[in-house]
Amino acid sequence: MMIETVKASNFDDALPLLAAYQEFYGVPPDVERNRRHFSRFLDDHSQGVLFLARDQRAAIGVATLYFPFSSVRAGVQCLMNDLYVVPEARGQRVGRALIEHCQRYAREHGYAALVWTTAAGNHTAQRLYDKLGAERSDWVHYRLASDAI
């Protein structure tokens, strides 16, 4: 398995994984919206970067990092906003490898922290995160949908 930064030459390999990630969380993917949104990270990594895991045959995992400001840390954090591994590759350390790759990226680029969230019911992912020594947050996340803002 290898992990590579997503660029124009492998972007089309990442898009189906990002759509599958959205479907996993119950959001119907929009291919053109995804293409517009994620293409902004191909050449300019100041707002985000995508990483693609692949085996000898196909793309098997994807991770997306964004870089939001943190008032608490008075710095810029590295937010692992998306992590997805195809079902047939789960349990083969692909997710762990992507997280460790993101961790190295955050450290090498001087970010204040690497943070992420997952759904409360995603116990499989939580077991992996706990094994990595990540600390569970006490923060409760809220969201206002676009029709409420």
Residue frames as a rotation matrix with the C-alpha (Angstrom) as fourth column:
MET 1
0.584 0.812 0.000 0.00
0.812 -0.584 0.000 0.00
0.000 0.000 -1.000 0.00
MET 2
-0.660 -0.743 0.111 1.15
0.742 -0.667 -0.058 3.53
0.117 0.044 0.992 -0.71
ILE 3
0.404 0.727 -0.555 -0.23
0.741 -0.616 -0.267 6.95
-0.537 -0.303 -0.787 0.18
GLU 4
-0.596 -0.557 0.579 0.01
0.796 -0.503 0.336 9.82
0.105 0.661 0.743 -2.26
THR 5
-0.557 0.382 -0.737 -1.13
0.011 -0.884 -0.466 13.41
-0.830 -0.268 0.489 -2.37
VAL 6
0.224 0.718 0.659 -4.12
0.815 0.234 -0.531 13.88
-0.535 0.656 -0.533 -4.65
LYS 7
-0.545 -0.339 -0.767 -3.37
-0.194 -0.839 0.508 15.99
-0.816 0.426 0.391 -7.70
ALA 8
0.061 0.646 -0.761 -4.92
-0.922 -0.256 -0.291 16.34
-0.383 0.719 0.580 -11.17
SER 9
-0.465 -0.354 -0.812 -3.45
-0.753 0.640 0.152 13.03
0.466 0.682 -0.564 -12.35
ASN 10
-0.856 0.141 -0.497 -5.15
0.295 0.924 -0.245 10.93
0.425 -0.356 -0.832 -9.63
PHE 11
-0.803 0.570 0.172 -8.12
-0.570 -0.651 -0.501 13.15
-0.174 -0.500 0.848 -8.74
ASP 12
-0.026 0.850 -0.527 -10.63
-0.850 0.259 0.459 10.94
0.527 0.459 0.715 -10.54
ASP 13
-0.357 -0.155 -0.921 -9.51
0.205 0.949 -0.240 8.02
0.911 -0.275 -0.307 -8.35
ALA 14
-0.982 -0.077 -0.171 -10.37
0.185 -0.226 -0.956 9.99
0.034 -0.971 0.237 -5.19
LEU 15
-0.645 0.759 0.088 -13.84
-0.718 -0.641 0.270 11.20
0.261 0.111 0.959 -6.22
PRO 16
0.073 0.728 -0.681 -15.66
-0.210 0.679 0.703 7.82
0.975 0.092 0.202 -5.89
LEU 17
-0.422 -0.286 -0.860 -14.18
0.726 0.462 -0.509 7.35
0.543 -0.840 0.013 -2.41
LEU 18
-0.996 0.094 0.008 -15.33
-0.083 -0.843 -0.532 10.80
-0.043 -0.530 0.847 -1.32
ALA 19
-0.294 0.941 -0.168 -18.82
-0.745 -0.115 0.657 10.01
0.599 0.319 0.735 -2.66
ALA 20
0.013 0.256 -0.967 -18.83
0.296 0.922 0.248 6.68
0.955 -0.289 -0.063 -0.78
TYR 21
-0.841 -0.347 -0.415 -17.81
0.505 -0.227 -0.833 8.56
0.194 -0.910 0.366 2.39
GLN 22
-0.780 0.609 0.143 -20.77
-0.617 -0.787 -0.011 10.92
0.106 -0.096 0.990 1.93
GLU 23
0.018 0.799 -0.601 -23.12
-0.458 0.541 0.705 7.97
0.889 0.262 0.376 1.38
PHE 24
-0.446 -0.272 -0.853 -21.75
0.548 0.670 -0.500 6.32
0.708 -0.691 -0.150 4.55
TYR 25
-0.907 0.074 -0.415 -22.94
0.315 -0.537 -0.783 9.39
-0.281 -0.840 0.464 6.47
GLY 26
-0.149 0.982 0.113 -26.31
0.817 0.187 -0.545 9.46
-0.556 0.011 -0.831 4.69
VAL 27
0.086 0.118 -0.989 -25.63
-0.284 -0.949 -0.138 12.36
-0.955 0.293 -0.048 2.34
PRO 28
0.716 0.190 0.672 -26.41
0.537 0.466 -0.704 11.80
-0.447 0.864 0.231 -1.34
PRO 29
-0.305 -0.919 -0.249 -23.27
0.461 -0.371 0.806 12.73
-0.833 0.131 0.537 -3.28
ASP 30
0.895 0.397 -0.204 -23.31
0.041 -0.527 -0.849 15.29
-0.445 0.751 -0.487 -6.06
VAL 31
0.387 -0.807 0.447 -20.47
0.876 0.473 0.097 14.44
-0.289 0.354 0.890 -8.44
GLU 32
0.225 -0.299 0.927 -20.14
0.616 -0.694 -0.373 17.90
0.755 0.655 0.028 -9.99
ARG 33
0.845 0.073 0.530 -20.32
-0.327 -0.714 0.619 19.69
0.424 -0.696 -0.579 -6.63
ASN 34
0.797 -0.591 0.123 -17.65
0.247 0.505 0.827 17.31
-0.551 -0.630 0.548 -5.30
ARG 35
0.264 -0.714 0.648 -15.47
0.955 0.099 -0.280 17.92
0.136 0.693 0.708 -8.34
ARG 36
0.425 -0.058 0.903 -15.73
0.153 -0.979 -0.135 21.71
0.892 0.196 -0.407 -7.87
HIS 37
0.921 0.004 0.389 -15.17
-0.366 -0.328 0.871 21.61
0.132 -0.945 -0.301 -4.11
PHE 38
0.735 -0.632 0.246 -12.30
0.238 0.581 0.779 19.14
-0.635 -0.514 0.577 -3.88
SER 39
0.515 -0.569 0.641 -10.45
0.796 0.041 -0.604 20.36
0.317 0.821 0.474 -6.99
ARG 40
0.823 -0.189 0.536 -9.52
-0.246 -0.969 0.035 23.53
0.512 -0.160 -0.844 -5.09
PHE 41
0.709 -0.550 0.441 -6.99
-0.449 0.131 0.884 21.45
-0.544 -0.825 -0.154 -3.11
LEU 42
0.887 -0.335 0.317 -5.12
0.457 0.730 -0.508 19.99
-0.061 0.596 0.801 -6.09
ASP 43
0.222 -0.836 0.502 -2.52
0.586 -0.297 -0.754 22.73
0.779 0.462 0.424 -6.53
ASP 44
-0.257 -0.221 0.941 -3.01
-0.454 -0.831 -0.320 25.02
0.853 -0.510 0.113 -3.54
HIS 45
-0.094 0.153 -0.984 -2.69
0.624 0.779 0.062 23.35
0.776 -0.608 -0.168 -0.14
SER 46
-0.862 -0.248 0.443 -3.20
-0.123 -0.745 -0.656 26.51
0.492 -0.620 0.611 1.90
GLN 47
-0.170 0.881 0.442 -6.84
-0.966 -0.237 0.101 25.57
0.194 -0.410 0.891 2.66
GLY 48
0.560 0.406 0.722 -6.70
-0.566 0.824 -0.024 21.79
-0.605 -0.395 0.691 2.42
VAL 49
-0.452 -0.695 -0.559 -5.06
-0.889 0.404 0.217 18.69
0.076 0.595 -0.800 1.03
LEU 50
0.734 0.673 0.088 -6.27
-0.672 0.739 -0.051 15.22
-0.099 -0.021 0.995 0.06
PHE 51
-0.504 -0.849 0.158 -4.39
-0.814 0.528 0.242 11.96
-0.289 -0.007 -0.957 0.47
LEU 52
0.567 0.645 -0.513 -5.14
-0.796 0.590 -0.138 8.76
0.214 0.486 0.847 -1.39
ALA 53
-0.248 -0.570 0.784 -4.22
-0.617 0.717 0.325 5.25
-0.747 -0.403 -0.529 -0.26
ARG 54
0.556 0.412 -0.722 -3.90
-0.822 0.405 -0.401 2.63
0.128 0.816 0.563 -2.95
ASP 55
0.291 -0.458 0.840 -2.88
-0.134 0.850 0.510 -0.96
-0.947 -0.261 0.185 -3.22
GLN 56
-0.712 -0.667 0.220 -1.52
0.092 0.222 0.971 -2.61
-0.696 0.711 -0.096 -6.37
ARG 57
-0.545 0.567 0.618 -4.96
0.838 0.394 0.378 -2.58
-0.029 0.724 -0.690 -8.02
ALA 58
0.134 0.781 0.609 -7.01
0.617 -0.547 0.566 0.41
0.776 0.300 -0.555 -6.93
ALA 59
-0.574 -0.134 0.808 -7.59
-0.426 -0.793 -0.434 3.39
0.699 -0.594 0.398 -4.66
ILE 60
-0.206 0.442 -0.873 -8.70
0.577 0.776 0.257 2.02
0.791 -0.451 -0.415 -1.28
GLY 61
0.220 0.299 -0.929 -8.81
0.952 -0.272 0.138 5.00
-0.212 -0.915 -0.345 1.06
VAL 62
-0.063 -0.183 0.981 -8.90
0.482 -0.866 -0.131 8.77
0.874 0.465 0.142 1.25
ALA 63
0.058 0.074 -0.996 -8.29
0.943 -0.331 0.030 11.44
-0.327 -0.941 -0.089 3.87
THR 64
0.248 0.095 0.964 -8.97
0.531 -0.846 -0.053 15.18
0.810 0.525 -0.260 3.69
LEU 65
-0.273 -0.384 -0.882 -7.27
0.933 -0.328 -0.146 17.82
-0.233 -0.863 0.448 5.81
TYR 66
0.511 0.363 0.779 -8.52
0.457 -0.882 0.112 21.37
0.728 0.299 -0.617 6.32
PHE 67
-0.475 -0.828 -0.297 -6.75
0.770 -0.228 -0.595 24.11
0.426 -0.512 0.746 8.27
PRO 68
0.531 0.753 0.387 -9.14
0.417 -0.631 0.654 26.11
0.737 -0.186 -0.649 10.50
PHE 69
-0.399 -0.580 0.710 -8.05
-0.332 -0.631 -0.702 28.71
0.855 -0.516 0.060 13.04
SER 70
0.193 0.412 -0.890 -8.34
0.751 0.522 0.405 27.88
0.632 -0.747 -0.208 16.73
SER 71
0.369 0.002 0.930 -8.91
-0.381 -0.912 0.153 30.65
0.848 -0.410 -0.335 19.25
VAL 72
0.986 0.021 0.164 -8.30
-0.159 0.397 0.904 28.24
-0.046 -0.917 0.395 22.13
ARG 73
0.505 -0.845 0.175 -4.90
0.781 0.534 0.325 27.21
-0.367 -0.028 0.930 20.77
ALA 74
0.621 -0.218 -0.753 -4.23
-0.275 -0.960 0.051 30.65
-0.734 0.175 -0.656 19.21
GLY 75
-0.598 -0.790 -0.139 -3.03
-0.445 0.183 0.877 28.97
-0.667 0.586 -0.461 16.07
VAL 76
0.044 0.540 -0.841 -4.04
-0.978 0.194 0.073 26.97
0.202 0.819 0.537 13.05
GLN 77
-0.025 0.041 0.999 -5.19
-0.477 0.877 -0.048 23.40
-0.878 -0.478 -0.003 13.56
CYS 78
-0.793 -0.125 -0.597 -5.07
-0.578 0.464 0.671 20.54
0.193 0.877 -0.440 11.12
LEU 79
-0.058 0.887 0.458 -8.59
-0.746 0.267 -0.610 19.10
-0.663 -0.377 0.646 10.83
MET 80
-0.993 -0.110 0.042 -8.88
-0.063 0.796 0.602 15.59
-0.099 0.596 -0.797 9.42
ASN 81
-0.409 0.901 -0.145 -12.33
-0.840 -0.434 -0.325 16.26
-0.355 -0.011 0.935 8.06
ASP 82
0.683 0.626 -0.378 -12.73
-0.729 0.621 -0.288 13.03
0.055 0.471 0.880 6.10
LEU 83
-0.600 -0.767 0.228 -11.32
-0.744 0.640 0.191 9.53
-0.293 -0.055 -0.955 6.46
TYR 84
0.581 0.814 0.028 -12.71
-0.718 0.528 -0.453 6.69
-0.384 0.243 0.891 4.40
VAL 85
-0.714 -0.694 0.091 -11.52
-0.587 0.664 0.464 3.18
-0.382 0.277 -0.881 3.59
VAL 86
-0.144 0.670 -0.728 -13.38
-0.799 0.356 0.485 0.91
0.584 0.651 0.485 1.18
PRO 87
0.607 0.507 0.612 -15.15
-0.790 0.472 0.392 -1.93
-0.090 -0.722 0.687 3.05
GLU 88
0.945 -0.202 -0.258 -13.04
0.116 0.943 -0.311 -4.70
0.306 0.263 0.915 1.53
ALA 89
0.023 -0.994 0.104 -9.82
0.214 -0.097 -0.972 -3.04
0.977 0.045 0.211 2.77
ARG 90
0.414 0.167 0.895 -10.97
-0.752 -0.491 0.440 -2.37
0.512 -0.855 -0.078 6.35
GLY 91
0.915 -0.123 0.385 -9.01
-0.221 0.645 0.731 -4.14
-0.338 -0.754 0.563 9.04
GLN 92
0.635 -0.716 0.289 -5.84
0.754 0.492 -0.436 -4.03
0.170 0.495 0.852 6.91
ARG 93
0.037 -0.627 -0.778 -4.32
0.773 -0.475 0.420 -0.96
-0.633 -0.617 0.467 8.63
VAL 94
-0.248 -0.058 0.967 -5.26
0.844 -0.503 0.186 1.42
0.476 0.862 0.174 5.78
GLY 95
0.733 0.591 0.337 -7.09
0.322 -0.738 0.593 3.83
0.599 -0.326 -0.731 8.11
ARG 96
0.723 -0.547 -0.423 -4.21
0.447 -0.097 0.889 3.75
-0.527 -0.832 0.175 10.56
ALA 97
-0.246 -0.869 0.429 -1.71
0.921 -0.072 0.384 4.47
-0.303 0.490 0.818 7.77
LEU 98
0.049 0.338 0.940 -3.78
0.645 -0.729 0.229 7.43
0.763 0.595 -0.254 6.53
ILE 99
0.952 0.301 -0.051 -4.07
0.221 -0.564 0.796 8.88
0.211 -0.769 -0.603 10.03
GLU 100
0.409 -0.876 -0.255 -0.34
0.601 0.049 0.798 8.47
-0.686 -0.480 0.547 10.64
HIS 101
-0.304 -0.453 0.838 0.33
0.934 -0.316 0.169 10.15
0.188 0.834 0.519 7.28
CYS 102
0.479 0.571 0.667 -1.93
0.375 -0.820 0.433 13.06
0.794 0.042 -0.606 8.32
GLN 103
0.905 -0.192 -0.380 -0.17
0.348 -0.181 0.920 13.20
-0.245 -0.965 -0.097 11.68
ARG 104
-0.080 -0.989 0.121 3.25
0.871 -0.010 0.491 13.49
-0.485 0.145 0.863 9.99
TYR 105
-0.139 0.104 0.985 1.90
0.762 -0.624 0.174 16.16
0.633 0.774 0.007 7.64
ALA 106
0.824 0.527 0.206 0.54
0.257 -0.673 0.694 18.19
0.504 -0.519 -0.690 10.56
ARG 107
0.662 -0.645 -0.381 3.78
0.485 -0.019 0.874 17.87
-0.572 -0.764 0.300 12.51
GLU 108
-0.241 -0.838 0.490 6.00
0.931 -0.056 0.362 18.72
-0.276 0.543 0.793 9.52
HIS 109
-0.197 0.242 0.950 3.91
0.597 -0.739 0.312 21.79
0.778 0.629 0.001 8.69
GLY 110
-0.916 -0.401 0.008 3.80
0.228 -0.537 -0.812 23.10
0.330 -0.742 0.583 12.28
TYR 111
-0.064 0.967 0.247 0.08
-0.148 -0.254 0.956 22.86
0.987 0.025 0.159 13.00
ALA 112
-0.353 -0.036 0.935 -1.07
-0.878 -0.334 -0.344 23.33
0.325 -0.942 0.086 16.60
ALA 113
-0.376 0.298 0.877 -2.99
-0.442 0.774 -0.453 20.02
-0.814 -0.558 -0.160 16.68
LEU 114
-0.842 0.308 -0.443 -4.51
-0.277 0.458 0.845 17.30
0.463 0.834 -0.300 14.54
VAL 115
-0.616 0.719 0.321 -8.22
-0.413 0.052 -0.909 17.03
-0.671 -0.693 0.265 15.34
TRP 116
-0.787 0.481 -0.388 -11.21
-0.263 0.308 0.914 15.13
0.559 0.821 -0.116 13.95
THR 117
-0.350 0.753 0.557 -14.73
-0.777 0.098 -0.621 14.02
-0.523 -0.651 0.551 14.80
THR 118
-0.917 0.207 -0.342 -16.80
-0.073 0.755 0.652 11.00
0.393 0.623 -0.677 13.96
ALA 119
0.025 0.997 0.079 -20.39
-0.541 -0.053 0.839 9.99
0.841 -0.063 0.538 14.38
ALA 120
-0.111 -0.011 0.994 -21.31
-0.986 0.128 -0.109 8.76
-0.126 -0.992 -0.025 17.86
GLY 121
0.707 0.502 0.498 -22.39
-0.459 0.862 -0.216 5.41
-0.538 -0.076 0.840 16.40
ASN 122
0.682 -0.524 -0.511 -19.23
-0.416 0.297 -0.860 4.81
0.602 0.798 -0.015 14.37
HIS 123
0.816 -0.281 0.505 -17.73
-0.420 0.311 0.853 2.42
-0.397 -0.908 0.136 16.92
THR 124
0.730 -0.588 0.349 -15.40
0.681 0.672 -0.291 0.75
-0.063 0.450 0.891 14.43
ALA 125
0.330 -0.600 0.728 -13.63
0.264 -0.682 -0.682 4.03
0.906 0.418 -0.066 13.75
GLN 126
0.655 -0.038 0.755 -13.62
-0.640 -0.559 0.527 4.93
0.401 -0.829 -0.391 17.44
ARG 127
0.909 -0.365 0.199 -11.80
0.181 0.778 0.602 1.68
-0.374 -0.511 0.774 18.31
LEU 128
0.377 -0.798 0.470 -9.07
0.825 0.059 -0.562 2.62
0.421 0.600 0.680 15.84
TYR 129
0.330 -0.230 0.916 -8.81
-0.131 -0.972 -0.197 6.16
0.935 -0.055 -0.350 17.19
ASP 130
0.878 0.025 0.479 -8.59
-0.479 0.017 0.878 4.89
0.014 -1.000 0.027 20.76
LYS 131
0.768 -0.620 0.157 -5.78
0.597 0.783 0.174 2.47
-0.231 -0.040 0.972 19.79
LEU 132
0.267 -0.673 0.690 -3.83
0.617 -0.430 -0.659 5.37
0.741 0.601 0.300 18.31
GLY 133
-0.401 -0.412 -0.818 -3.85
0.913 -0.255 -0.319 7.16
-0.077 -0.874 0.479 21.65
ALA 134
-0.589 0.285 0.756 -6.04
0.144 -0.884 0.445 10.00
0.795 0.371 0.480 20.47
GLU 135
-0.924 0.277 -0.264 -7.87
0.226 -0.162 -0.960 11.80
-0.309 -0.947 0.087 23.27
ARG 136
-0.166 0.942 0.293 -11.65
0.913 0.034 0.407 11.93
0.373 0.335 -0.865 23.16
SER 137
-0.831 -0.078 0.551 -12.92
0.016 -0.993 -0.116 15.46
0.556 -0.088 0.826 23.37
ASP 138
-0.610 0.659 -0.441 -15.51
0.642 0.084 -0.762 16.70
-0.465 -0.748 -0.474 25.82
TRP 139
-0.800 0.286 -0.527 -16.81
-0.441 -0.876 0.195 19.15
-0.406 0.389 0.827 23.23
VAL 140
-0.109 0.847 0.520 -20.35
0.564 0.484 -0.669 18.77
-0.819 0.220 -0.530 21.92
HIS 141
-0.956 -0.292 0.040 -20.76
0.179 -0.468 0.866 19.73
-0.234 0.834 0.499 18.28
TYR 142
0.054 0.979 -0.199 -23.79
0.264 -0.206 -0.942 21.61
-0.963 -0.001 -0.270 16.96
ARG 143
-0.880 -0.269 0.391 -24.93
0.432 -0.115 0.895 22.39
-0.196 0.956 0.217 13.44
LEU 144
0.001 0.867 -0.499 -27.44
-0.182 -0.490 -0.852 24.73
-0.983 0.092 0.158 11.84
ALA 145
-0.119 0.042 0.992 -28.59
0.846 0.528 0.080 23.52
-0.520 0.848 -0.098 8.44
SER 146
-0.898 -0.349 0.266 -28.52
0.439 -0.710 0.550 25.96
-0.003 0.611 0.791 5.53
ASP 147
-0.203 0.895 0.397 -32.29
0.447 -0.276 0.851 26.50
0.871 0.350 -0.344 5.71
ALA 148
0.608 0.402 -0.684 -31.91
0.780 -0.144 0.609 27.67
0.146 -0.904 -0.402 9.32
ILE 149
-0.221 -0.757 -0.615 -29.23
0.749 -0.536 0.390 30.30
-0.625 -0.374 0.685 8.74
